[in-house]
Amino acid sequence: MLSGTLAAAVATVTALAPAASAGTTTVNYTGCTSNNPALAAPPPDYSSQVTLTTSASTVSVGSPVTITWHYSISTAPAPTGIPIADAATAKAKIVVGGAGSGTVDTASSAAFPPVAVPAGGTFQIPDFTATFTPTSTGTYTFTPGDNEQDVAQFGVVIQCTASGAGPAASITATNASGAVSAKLVRPGATENFTGAGWIAGETVTPSFKDSAGTVTTGPALTVPADGAVSGSIGIPAAAATGAGQVVLTGSTSGAIPVAVTVLGQPTIAAAPNSGGPGTLVGVSGHDWDPNATVAVSGVDAANNPVGAPVMLSTDANGVLSGTYTVPSGAIAAIGGAEIVNGAPSTTLRAATAFTFANNSCTADAAGAAVSAKGTCSIPQGANIAVTGGPLQMAENTGAVTFPGVTLDGTVHNQPGALQQIDVQDFRGTTNGWVLNATMSDLALTGGPYGNQGAAPIPAGNVSAAGLTCAGNPAGTQPYPSTPTAGSGGALDPNTAITLCSQAAGGTNPPTVTGGDFLVGAALTLKVPAYVLQGTYTGTVTISLQ
């Protein structure tokens, strides 16, 4: 009686035919088979509506996309319905068409139904998913294929063959990319762009979006057979400064944004902002054109240049830096003008106020009343030249030694240690450094077979571990840098391992690196079970750069 009940339950669960309801495509399932017909007979032919949904409509070639399979509502068959909960799981195949071919297998759904379902009652087969990764450009279609329902607790597998369905979902895979001729642009300028990997025949519409979100659209282009596009788009004169985007939007491939920065009016600053003749002033500024020359000079109250200008350069980000020496004539400001076509620009310029002070002043004029309490002041500049020191290293005296070995037919792993290295960075820069190690093979140099060309012990038999890289307590602390110890590994004559490294400091503002650091490492020499007796000698080379 028990076996009959189990058989009825299995047959009921595995003979589910999802009822038709609104969906993407109708699938006919025929020729269903059961791996155990005596326990669970296969269901008769049936139809179901299946919805396929992709996680994205446009993806890059090589990027995975998730496809979700959704059945319409199902009805439990007569006469018993589904008397047990969590009886079965479902999975299927999805047929790939269009730019590709073949099938992809879905994962299994969660177990269903969550509770027993009486005959005629409805339930939902849980959604399940597959992952597809396009390997070339084009549009791929996805059609519901053969399905399967598994009743694990009884070992029953029911499989049905799909037919008659049309594509239920699609994606477009693209290698589309975009680039611009200038990452820094000015309002009113024209930005050139190029693109590659677009789909032949689609339209690509360029647009510009400024930091305020205002979008300017250019004329659409039709992609030729080679998938390359090029053109230009105007940056509006009223474009908001700061981070913007040039966006290339394909009718099939979707949007590809390229970051640009809209420059504002150039700026200039002086430190100190007061002083007399000969005062060395640090000059800085931003929003200049990249890699430009800026003429910097003092100007008087009438905005006339005073003395000869100094030519300073901007970096790739349009940042200005350098020094200017205050002239003997009085100045009211320090100004800069970008050199454009060999002459100072009338628009790309900036100035900052500067208080000029001579080397003498009068507190009380001659003949002033006894009660007068005048004041005056004169500046005296103070400066010091700081010269960078060395980046250097020193090691403890002595060689790396390993305990001797008496051959006994076994491999011996002999412990040793790298002689401690003291790395000192006194350069006063933002630069980092790397301490590396290589090692020669250990040649047989002593004993009865020494220096006769015998096979060496390879350098790779020496490995470094437990690397340390810490501040020297004997130095002046705190140190501005915190270097990182390497991960160790086998030594090699040609390929270095990193013992310790220090990353570069910040650049905006500059952040100094430096300090005094002690570097060490535990070494292990693997002596083969069978080698010629004698003394083996190698060289560990430590490199600092």
C-alpha positions as CSV (number, residue, x, y, z in Angstrom):
1,M,0.0,0.0,0.0
2,L,2.9,2.4,0.8
3,S,4.6,1.8,-2.5
4,G,1.3,2.5,-4.3
5,T,1.0,5.8,-2.5
6,L,4.5,6.8,-3.4
7,A,4.0,5.9,-7.0
8,A,0.8,8.0,-7.1
9,A,2.6,10.9,-5.6
10,V,5.5,10.8,-8.0
11,A,3.3,10.3,-11.0
12,T,1.1,13.3,-9.9
13,V,4.1,15.6,-9.3
14,T,6.0,14.7,-12.5
15,A,3.0,14.8,-14.8
16,L,2.6,18.6,-14.3
17,A,1.6,20.5,-17.4
18,P,1.8,24.3,-16.7
19,A,-1.5,25.9,-17.8
20,A,-1.4,28.6,-20.6
21,S,-1.5,32.2,-19.5
22,A,0.0,35.5,-20.6
23,G,3.6,35.0,-21.6
24,T,6.2,35.6,-24.2
25,T,6.0,32.5,-26.3
26,T,4.0,29.3,-26.4
27,V,6.0,26.0,-26.2
28,N,4.7,22.6,-27.2
29,Y,6.2,19.8,-25.0
30,T,5.9,16.3,-26.5
31,G,7.5,12.9,-26.3
32,C,7.9,13.1,-22.6
33,T,9.9,10.3,-21.0
34,S,10.4,8.9,-17.5
35,N,13.4,7.1,-16.2
36,N,11.1,5.0,-14.1
37,P,7.8,4.5,-15.8
38,A,6.7,1.9,-13.3
39,L,6.9,4.4,-10.5
40,A,6.0,7.5,-12.4
41,A,4.5,7.5,-15.9
42,P,5.5,10.4,-18.2
43,P,2.8,13.1,-18.7
44,P,0.9,13.4,-22.1
45,D,1.9,16.1,-24.5
46,Y,1.1,19.6,-23.3
47,S,1.7,23.3,-24.1
48,S,2.9,26.1,-21.8
49,Q,3.7,29.8,-22.1
50,V,7.2,30.7,-21.1
51,T,8.7,34.1,-20.5
52,L,12.4,34.7,-20.8
53,T,13.9,37.8,-19.4
54,T,17.6,39.0,-19.8
55,S,19.5,41.0,-17.2
56,A,20.5,43.5,-19.9
57,S,19.6,44.3,-23.5
58,T,23.1,45.4,-24.5
59,V,26.3,43.9,-23.2
60,S,30.0,43.9,-24.1
61,V,31.5,40.9,-25.8
62,G,32.8,38.6,-23.1
63,S,30.4,39.9,-20.4
64,P,27.9,37.4,-18.9
65,V,24.2,38.0,-19.0
66,T,21.6,36.2,-16.8
67,I,18.5,34.7,-18.5
68,T,15.5,34.1,-16.2
69,W,12.9,31.4,-17.2
70,H,9.4,32.0,-15.9
71,Y,6.5,29.5,-16.3
72,S,2.9,30.6,-16.3
73,I,0.7,29.4,-13.4
74,S,0.3,25.6,-13.2
75,T,-2.7,23.5,-12.1
76,A,-2.4,20.3,-10.0
77,P,-4.0,17.4,-11.9
78,A,-6.8,15.1,-10.8
79,P,-7.5,12.9,-8.9
80,T,-4.9,13.4,-6.1
81,G,-3.4,16.8,-6.8
82,I,0.1,17.1,-5.3
83,P,-0.1,15.5,-1.9
84,I,3.5,16.4,-0.7
85,A,5.3,19.8,-0.5
86,D,8.7,20.6,-2.1
87,A,8.3,17.5,-4.3
88,A,10.1,18.5,-7.4
89,T,12.5,20.9,-9.1
90,A,12.5,22.1,-12.7
91,K,15.2,23.0,-15.2
92,A,15.5,23.4,-19.0
93,K,17.6,24.2,-22.0
94,I,17.6,27.6,-23.8
95,V,18.2,27.6,-27.6
96,V,20.6,30.3,-28.8
97,G,20.0,31.8,-32.2
98,G,20.9,34.9,-34.2
99,A,24.6,35.7,-33.8
100,G,25.2,32.4,-32.1
101,S,24.0,28.8,-32.0
102,G,23.6,25.9,-29.5
103,T,22.0,25.7,-26.2
104,V,22.6,26.8,-22.6
105,D,21.5,24.8,-19.6
106,T,19.6,26.5,-16.8
107,A,20.2,25.8,-13.1
108,S,17.5,24.0,-11.2
109,S,14.6,25.9,-9.6
110,A,13.8,25.8,-6.0
111,A,11.7,22.9,-4.8
112,F,7.9,23.2,-5.4
113,P,5.1,23.4,-4.5
114,P,5.7,25.0,-1.0
115,V,2.6,23.2,0.3
116,A,0.5,20.3,-0.8
117,V,-1.9,21.3,-3.6
118,P,-5.4,19.7,-4.0
119,A,-6.6,18.5,-7.5
120,G,-7.5,21.6,-9.5
121,G,-5.5,23.9,-7.3
122,T,-2.9,26.3,-8.8
123,F,0.7,26.8,-7.9
124,Q,3.8,28.6,-9.4
125,I,6.9,26.7,-10.5
126,P,9.7,29.0,-9.2
127,D,11.8,30.9,-11.7
128,F,15.2,29.6,-12.6
129,T,18.1,31.1,-14.5
130,A,20.9,30.4,-17.0
131,T,24.1,32.4,-17.8
132,F,25.1,33.2,-21.3
133,T,28.3,34.9,-22.4
134,P,28.5,36.3,-26.0
135,T,31.8,35.6,-27.8
136,S,31.3,37.9,-30.8
137,T,29.3,41.0,-31.7
138,G,25.7,40.8,-33.0
139,T,22.2,40.1,-31.8
140,Y,21.5,36.8,-30.0
141,T,18.0,35.3,-29.6
142,F,16.9,33.0,-26.9
143,T,14.1,30.4,-27.3
144,P,12.7,28.1,-24.7
145,G,13.9,24.5,-25.3
146,D,13.5,21.0,-23.8
147,N,12.5,20.9,-20.1
148,E,13.0,18.6,-17.2
149,Q,11.4,18.0,-13.8
150,D,13.2,16.0,-11.1
151,V,11.8,14.3,-8.0
152,A,15.0,13.7,-6.1
153,Q,13.5,11.9,-3.1
154,F,12.2,9.1,-5.5
155,G,15.0,9.4,-8.1
156,V,12.6,10.2,-10.9
157,V,13.5,12.3,-13.9
158,I,10.9,13.4,-16.4
159,Q,12.2,15.0,-19.7
160,C,10.1,16.6,-22.5
161,T,11.0,17.8,-26.0
162,A,10.2,21.4,-27.0
163,S,8.8,22.5,-30.4
164,G,6.9,25.3,-31.9
165,A,8.3,28.2,-29.8
166,G,9.6,31.4,-31.1
167,P,12.4,33.6,-29.7
168,A,11.3,35.0,-26.3
169,A,14.3,37.3,-25.6
170,S,17.3,38.8,-27.2
171,I,20.5,40.7,-26.4
172,T,22.9,42.7,-28.5
173,A,26.7,42.2,-27.9
174,T,29.0,44.9,-28.9
175,N,32.7,45.9,-28.8
176,A,31.8,49.5,-29.1
177,S,34.3,52.0,-27.6
178,G,34.8,55.7,-27.8
179,A,37.7,58.2,-27.4
180,V,38.1,62.0,-27.5
181,S,41.0,64.1,-28.7
182,A,41.2,66.2,-25.5
183,K,40.4,65.2,-21.9
184,L,40.4,68.9,-20.9
185,V,38.2,71.3,-22.9
186,R,37.0,74.8,-22.7
187,P,33.5,76.2,-23.1
188,G,33.0,77.1,-26.8
189,A,35.6,74.6,-28.0
190,T,35.0,71.7,-30.5
191,E,35.8,68.2,-29.2
192,N,36.8,65.6,-31.7
193,F,35.8,61.9,-31.1
194,T,36.5,58.5,-32.5
195,G,34.9,55.1,-32.0
196,A,35.5,51.5,-32.9
197,G,33.7,48.2,-32.6
198,W,30.2,49.6,-33.5
199,I,27.7,47.5,-35.4
200,A,27.7,48.2,-39.1
201,G,24.5,50.0,-40.2
202,E,23.4,51.2,-36.7
203,T,23.3,55.0,-36.0
204,V,25.6,56.6,-33.4
205,T,24.4,59.9,-31.9
206,P,27.1,62.0,-30.2
207,S,26.2,64.2,-27.2
208,F,27.9,66.3,-24.5
209,K,26.7,66.4,-20.9
210,D,28.2,69.0,-18.6
211,S,28.5,68.9,-14.8
212,A,25.1,70.5,-14.4
213,G,23.4,67.7,-16.4
214,T,22.7,69.9,-19.5
215,V,22.9,67.8,-22.7
216,T,23.8,69.0,-26.1
217,T,23.2,66.6,-29.0
218,G,25.1,66.4,-32.3
219,P,24.1,64.9,-35.7
220,A,23.8,61.1,-35.9
221,L,26.3,59.1,-37.9
222,T,25.7,55.8,-39.7
223,V,28.3,53.1,-38.9
224,P,30.2,51.8,-41.9
225,A,31.2,48.2,-42.5
226,D,34.5,48.5,-40.5
227,G,32.6,49.6,-37.3
228,A,34.6,52.8,-36.9
229,V,33.1,56.3,-36.4
230,S,34.6,59.8,-36.1
231,G,33.3,63.3,-35.8
232,S,33.1,66.3,-33.5
233,I,30.7,68.0,-31.2
234,G,30.7,71.5,-29.9
235,I,31.1,72.3,-26.2
236,P,28.5,75.1,-25.5
237,A,29.9,78.4,-24.5
238,A,27.7,78.3,-21.4
239,A,28.8,74.8,-20.4
240,A,29.2,74.3,-16.6
241,T,32.8,73.7,-15.6
242,G,34.0,70.5,-14.0
243,A,33.4,66.8,-14.8
244,G,31.5,66.2,-18.1
245,Q,31.0,63.5,-20.6
246,V,31.0,63.0,-24.4
247,V,28.5,60.2,-24.9
248,L,28.3,58.1,-28.1
249,T,24.9,56.4,-28.2
250,G,24.3,53.6,-30.7
251,S,20.8,52.6,-31.9
252,T,21.8,49.0,-31.1
253,S,24.9,49.1,-29.1
254,G,23.7,51.5,-26.4
255,A,25.6,54.4,-24.8
256,I,29.4,54.6,-24.3
257,P,30.4,57.6,-22.1
258,V,33.9,59.2,-22.3
259,A,34.9,61.4,-19.4
260,V,36.1,65.0,-20.1
261,T,36.7,68.0,-17.9
262,V,35.5,71.5,-18.8
263,L,38.0,74.0,-17.7
264,G,37.1,77.2,-15.9
265,Q,38.9,80.6,-15.9
266,P,42.6,80.1,-15.0
267,T,43.7,80.9,-11.5
268,I,47.0,82.0,-9.9
269,A,48.1,82.2,-6.3
270,A,51.3,83.5,-4.6
271,A,53.0,82.4,-1.4
272,P,54.1,84.6,0.3
273,N,51.7,87.3,-0.9
274,S,53.9,90.2,0.3
275,G,57.6,91.1,0.3
276,G,60.3,93.3,-1.0
277,P,62.7,93.1,-4.0
278,G,64.3,89.7,-4.3
279,T,61.6,87.9,-2.4
280,L,61.2,84.4,-3.9
281,V,57.5,83.7,-4.4
282,G,56.0,80.3,-5.0
283,V,53.4,80.5,-7.8
284,S,50.6,78.0,-8.3
285,G,47.3,77.8,-10.2
286,H,44.9,75.5,-12.1
287,D,42.5,75.5,-15.1
288,W,45.2,76.4,-17.5
289,D,45.6,74.5,-20.7
290,P,47.6,71.3,-20.4
291,N,51.3,71.4,-21.2
292,A,51.2,75.2,-21.8
293,T,53.6,78.0,-21.2
294,V,52.5,80.8,-18.9
295,A,54.3,84.2,-18.7
296,V,54.4,85.3,-15.0
297,S,55.3,88.8,-14.0
298,G,54.6,91.5,-11.5
299,V,52.1,94.2,-12.5
300,D,51.7,97.7,-11.1
301,A,48.5,99.4,-9.9
302,A,47.6,100.3,-13.5
303,N,48.0,96.7,-14.6
304,N,51.2,97.3,-16.5
305,P,54.0,94.6,-16.4
306,V,56.9,95.3,-14.2
307,G,60.3,93.7,-15.0
308,A,60.9,90.7,-17.2
309,P,58.5,87.8,-17.0
310,V,59.4,84.3,-16.0
311,M,58.1,81.4,-18.2
312,L,56.5,78.6,-16.3
313,S,55.0,75.4,-17.6
314,T,51.7,73.6,-16.8
315,D,51.4,69.9,-16.4
316,A,49.2,67.4,-18.3
317,N,46.3,68.4,-16.0
318,G,46.6,72.2,-16.5
319,V,48.2,72.7,-13.1
320,L,50.7,75.6,-12.9
321,S,53.6,75.6,-10.5
322,G,57.0,77.4,-10.2
323,T,58.7,80.4,-8.6
324,Y,58.9,84.1,-9.3
325,T,61.4,86.7,-7.8
326,V,59.9,90.1,-6.9
327,P,61.6,92.9,-8.9
328,S,63.0,96.1,-7.6
329,G,60.1,98.2,-8.9
330,A,56.9,98.3,-6.9
331,I,54.2,95.8,-7.9
332,A,50.5,95.5,-6.9
333,A,49.9,92.0,-8.1
334,I,51.5,88.9,-9.7
335,G,49.8,87.9,-12.9
336,G,50.1,85.2,-15.6
337,A,49.1,85.0,-19.2
338,E,49.1,81.8,-21.3
339,I,51.3,82.0,-24.4
340,V,49.0,81.2,-27.4
341,N,50.5,81.3,-30.9
342,G,53.6,82.9,-29.6
343,A,51.9,85.8,-27.8
344,P,50.2,86.3,-24.4
345,S,46.5,85.5,-24.5
346,T,44.1,88.3,-23.8
347,T,41.6,85.9,-22.2
348,L,43.6,83.0,-20.6
349,R,45.1,85.1,-17.8
350,A,44.9,85.5,-14.0
351,A,46.3,87.7,-11.3
352,T,46.6,87.7,-7.5
353,A,47.2,90.7,-5.2
354,F,50.7,91.2,-3.8
355,T,51.8,93.7,-1.1
356,F,55.1,95.3,-2.1
357,A,57.3,96.6,0.7
358,N,60.6,98.5,0.3
359,N,63.4,98.2,2.9
360,S,62.7,101.4,4.8
361,C,59.7,103.3,6.2
362,T,59.0,106.3,8.4
363,A,57.0,106.0,11.6
364,D,56.9,109.7,12.5
365,A,57.6,112.4,10.0
366,A,60.2,115.1,10.8
367,G,58.7,117.7,13.1
368,A,55.9,115.5,14.4
369,A,54.4,116.4,17.7
370,V,55.9,114.9,20.8
371,S,52.6,113.0,21.4
372,A,52.6,111.4,18.0
373,K,52.7,107.6,18.0
374,G,53.2,106.6,14.4
375,T,54.0,103.1,13.3
376,C,55.5,101.5,10.2
377,S,56.8,98.1,9.2
378,I,59.2,96.7,6.7
379,P,59.5,93.0,5.8
380,Q,62.6,90.8,6.1
381,G,62.3,87.7,4.1
382,A,63.4,84.4,5.6
383,N,64.3,81.4,3.6
384,I,66.3,78.3,3.7
385,A,67.5,76.0,0.9
386,V,66.8,72.4,1.7
387,T,68.9,69.9,-0.4
388,G,67.8,66.4,-0.7
389,G,69.9,63.6,0.8
390,P,70.6,60.1,-0.5
391,L,68.6,57.0,-1.0
392,Q,71.0,54.4,0.3
393,M,71.4,51.0,2.0
394,A,73.9,49.2,4.1
395,E,74.0,45.6,5.2
396,N,75.3,43.9,8.3
397,T,78.8,42.4,7.9
398,G,79.0,38.8,7.0
399,A,77.7,36.2,4.5
400,V,74.5,34.2,4.6
401,T,75.4,30.9,6.3
402,F,73.6,27.6,6.5
403,P,74.4,24.8,8.9
404,G,76.6,22.1,7.4
405,V,75.0,18.8,6.1
406,T,76.2,15.2,6.3
407,L,74.8,13.3,3.4
408,D,72.5,10.5,4.4
409,G,70.3,9.9,1.4
410,T,67.6,12.4,2.4
411,V,66.8,16.0,1.5
412,H,68.0,18.5,4.1
413,N,66.3,21.9,4.6
414,Q,68.8,24.1,6.2
415,P,67.8,27.3,7.9
416,G,69.6,30.6,7.4
417,A,68.9,34.3,7.4
418,L,69.6,37.3,5.1
419,Q,72.0,39.7,6.6
420,Q,69.9,42.7,7.8
421,I,69.6,45.6,5.3
422,D,69.2,49.2,6.5
423,V,67.4,51.3,3.8
424,Q,67.6,55.0,4.3
425,D,65.6,57.4,2.2
426,F,66.6,61.0,2.9
427,R,65.8,62.4,-0.5
428,G,63.0,64.7,0.5
429,T,60.8,63.7,-2.4
430,T,57.5,62.1,-3.2
431,N,59.2,59.1,-4.8
432,G,58.9,55.5,-3.7
433,W,61.5,52.7,-3.8
434,V,61.9,49.0,-4.2
435,L,64.4,46.6,-2.6
436,N,64.9,43.4,-4.6
437,A,67.0,40.3,-4.3
438,T,68.4,37.8,-6.8
439,M,70.8,34.9,-6.2
440,S,73.3,33.0,-8.3
441,D,73.4,29.2,-8.3
442,L,75.6,27.8,-5.5
443,A,78.7,26.5,-7.3
444,L,80.9,23.8,-5.9
445,T,84.1,25.7,-5.0
446,G,85.8,23.6,-2.3
447,G,86.6,20.0,-1.5
448,P,87.9,17.2,-3.7
449,Y,85.6,18.2,-6.6
450,G,85.7,22.0,-6.2
451,N,86.1,24.3,-9.3
452,Q,85.9,21.4,-11.7
453,G,82.6,22.3,-13.4
454,A,80.4,20.1,-11.3
455,A,76.6,20.8,-11.2
456,P,75.7,23.6,-8.8
457,I,72.8,23.6,-6.3
458,P,70.3,25.8,-8.1
459,A,69.4,29.2,-6.6
460,G,65.8,28.1,-6.7
461,N,66.6,25.7,-3.8
462,V,66.9,28.8,-1.6
463,S,63.6,30.3,-0.6
464,A,62.8,33.5,1.5
465,A,60.0,33.7,4.0
466,G,58.9,35.7,7.0
467,L,60.1,39.0,5.4
468,T,60.3,42.0,7.7
469,C,60.4,45.7,6.9
470,A,60.1,48.0,9.8
471,G,61.2,51.4,11.0
472,N,64.7,51.6,12.5
473,P,64.2,52.4,16.2
474,A,67.6,54.2,16.2
475,G,66.5,56.7,13.6
476,T,64.5,60.0,14.1
477,Q,60.8,59.1,14.2
478,P,58.1,59.3,13.2
479,Y,58.9,58.3,9.7
480,P,56.6,59.7,6.9
481,S,56.6,56.3,5.1
482,T,55.3,52.9,6.0
483,P,56.9,50.4,3.6
484,T,55.5,47.0,2.8
485,A,57.4,43.7,3.2
486,G,57.4,41.4,0.2
487,S,55.8,38.0,0.1
488,G,59.0,36.0,-0.3
489,G,59.5,33.0,-2.6
490,A,62.3,31.1,-4.3
491,L,65.4,33.1,-5.3
492,D,66.5,33.2,-8.9
493,P,69.6,34.4,-10.8
494,N,67.5,36.5,-13.2
495,T,64.0,37.1,-11.7
496,A,64.1,39.2,-8.6
497,I,61.9,38.8,-5.5
498,T,60.8,42.0,-3.7
499,L,62.0,42.2,-0.1
500,C,60.4,45.5,0.7
501,S,58.8,48.4,-1.2
502,Q,57.6,51.9,-0.6
503,A,54.8,53.5,-2.7
504,A,55.1,57.0,-4.0
505,G,53.6,59.8,-1.9
506,G,50.7,62.0,-2.9
507,T,51.1,64.7,-5.5
508,N,48.3,67.1,-4.8
509,P,49.5,68.3,-2.4
510,P,52.9,66.7,-2.5
511,T,53.5,64.4,0.4
512,V,57.1,63.6,1.4
513,T,58.3,60.0,1.6
514,G,61.3,58.8,3.6
515,G,62.7,57.2,6.7
516,D,65.1,54.6,8.0
517,F,64.0,50.9,7.7
518,L,65.4,47.6,8.6
519,V,64.8,44.7,6.2
520,G,65.2,41.0,7.0
521,A,64.2,37.6,5.8
522,A,64.4,34.0,6.9
523,L,66.1,31.7,4.3
524,T,65.9,28.0,3.7
525,L,68.4,26.0,1.6
526,K,67.1,22.7,0.2
527,V,70.1,20.4,0.0
528,P,69.4,17.5,-2.4
529,A,69.8,14.0,-1.1
530,Y,72.6,13.3,-3.6
531,V,75.2,15.9,-4.4
532,L,78.9,16.0,-4.6
533,Q,80.6,16.7,-1.2
534,G,82.4,20.0,-0.8
535,T,81.8,23.7,-0.2
536,Y,79.1,25.4,-2.3
537,T,79.2,29.2,-2.7
538,G,76.7,31.6,-4.1
539,T,75.9,35.3,-4.1
540,V,72.8,37.1,-3.0
541,T,72.5,40.4,-4.8
542,I,70.4,43.1,-3.1
543,S,69.2,45.9,-5.4
544,L,67.7,49.3,-4.4
545,Q,65.9,51.4,-6.9
